[in-house]
Amino acid sequence: MKKMYLKMLFIGVAMLALWSCSGNNDANQQVAAPVTQEQPVQAAPVDSTMAQPQAQAAPADAAAATAQGLPDAITAFIKQHFPNATIAGVEPDHDHGGLEYDVYLNDGTQIDFDANNQWEKVESMKGVPAFFIPKAIASHVKGSYQNTVITKINKEYNGYEVELNNGVELRFDGSGRFMGMDD
């Protein structure tokens, strides 16, 4: 149930990001972060009298405002690996005994970080960046599933789970050796 909810939430965020990038939105509109039972960390509302100075701010400043409360290690990681994206929303998660974060970028990418601020899942409908995909997994997918894109990679305790844009789910061990298809 939670997996289905997260997929629906991710699709909603991706659609919102695409709409906000279409140029049809007004400069005074704010893009809301995804709403869940736990309130995501959000930037304070913009005062219309302050709109002019904020409109001149660099995109990195807008991302920093949205990422308020996000650990520095995560913010630095996002700036390094997604230099052209900004943080659209952050959802703190207390499911596994520590504080984890689900981060939503304005390009439709979702990155889940564990309690040690390490990525554990990356999902992007346009394709997961190559940085996240071990070479053995990339090679297997390229050789066996031509004309597909990896849209999700999930680190698990015993390896990786990968989802392709055609809906196929694959399992790999920790060294990237193919283990089989997921049900």
Number of C-alpha atoms within 10 A of each C-alpha: 6 7 8 9 11 12 13 12 15 20 17 14 25 22 15 20 19 14 14 17 12 9 9 8 12 8 9 11 9 12 15 14 22 19 12 11 6 10 12 21 18 18 19 9 7 12 10 9 7 9 12 10 8 13 12 8 10 9 13 15 12 16 20 15 14 22 23 15 14 18 11 12 12 19 18 12 14 18 16 10 12 15 11 13 18 21 26 27 24 26 22 18 18 13 8 9 8 11 14 21 23 19 24 25 23 23 23 22 27 26 22 21 20 17 14 11 18 15 19 16 20 23 23 22 18 14 17 19 16 10 8 17 19 13 13 14 21 15 13 15 19 14 10 9 14 9 10 15 19 27 20 25 24 20 17 14 8 11 16 24 20 24 19 19 16 12 11 14 17 19 22 21 17 14 13 18 14 17 13 12 13 11 6
